[in-house]
Amino acid sequence: MSDLIQCIGHIRTIAANGDAQHVDQAAQLISDYLSQFLQPRDRLTAIRQIESKLEPYLGYHHCNPQVKAFYVTLSEYLDQIHMTIQINLH
């Protein structure tokens, strides 16, 4: 999946239909998207773009507790990826 917009759209669909247990599906989409970037700096830029596009949803207090749980868990996953990429830069 080479398109950021497509990746974000799929993640939002998973969130709307799932819960925290479905974060692994979103994580795989993110991993697939990031795999096209070979340089750590490019990956860092890509993960920042993903975080930027998902930011309105990550901090949002969803009425549906399952959707909120999904985004809380996804946010933790994104933080891990971001940190790992930054460590690899040094």
C-alpha positions in Angstrom: 0.0 0.0 0.0 1.9 3.0 -1.2 -0.7 5.7 -0.7 -0.9 7.5 2.7 -4.6 8.5 2.2 -5.5 4.9 1.4 -3.7 3.7 4.5 -5.4 6.2 6.8 -8.8 5.4 5.2 -8.3 1.7 5.9 -7.3 2.4 9.5 -10.3 4.5 10.1 -12.5 1.8 8.7 -10.9 -0.8 11.0 -11.5 1.6 13.9 -15.1 2.1 13.1 -15.8 -1.6 12.8 -13.5 -3.0 15.5 -11.9 -2.4 18.9 -8.5 -2.6 20.5 -8.2 -6.2 19.5 -8.1 -5.1 15.8 -5.1 -2.8 16.2 -2.9 -5.6 14.8 -4.7 -5.1 11.5 -3.9 -1.4 11.5 -0.4 -2.0 12.7 0.1 -4.3 9.7 -1.2 -1.6 7.3 1.2 0.9 8.9 4.1 -1.6 8.7 3.3 -2.3 5.0 3.2 1.5 4.3 6.5 2.1 6.1 8.2 -0.8 4.3 8.5 1.3 1.1 10.8 3.7 2.8 14.3 2.4 3.1 16.0 5.3 4.9 15.3 5.9 8.6 14.8 9.6 7.9 12.2 8.8 5.3 10.5 6.4 7.7 10.4 9.1 10.4 8.8 11.5 7.9 6.2 8.8 7.0 5.3 8.0 10.6 5.0 11.7 11.3 2.6 12.0 8.4 0.5 9.1 9.7 0.4 10.6 13.2 -0.6 13.9 11.7 -3.4 12.4 9.7 -4.7 10.4 12.7 -4.1 13.1 15.4 -7.7 14.3 15.3 -8.9 10.8 16.1 -6.2 9.7 18.5 -7.0 12.5 21.0 -10.7 12.4 20.4 -13.0 11.2 23.2 -15.2 8.8 21.3 -18.6 8.0 22.5 -18.1 4.4 21.6 -15.7 2.9 24.1 -14.5 0.3 21.6 -13.4 2.9 19.1 -11.7 4.9 21.8 -9.9 1.8 23.0 -8.7 1.2 19.4 -7.3 4.6 19.0 -5.6 4.6 22.5 -3.9 1.3 21.7 -3.0 2.5 18.2 -1.5 5.7 19.6 0.7 3.6 21.9 1.8 1.5 18.9 2.6 4.7 16.9 4.7 6.0 19.8 6.7 2.8 19.9 7.4 2.9 16.1 8.3 6.6 16.3 10.8 5.9 19.2 12.3 2.9 17.4 12.9 4.9 14.2 14.5 7.8 16.2 16.8 5.3 18.0 17.8 3.9 14.6 18.7 7.4 13.4 21.4 7.7 16.1 
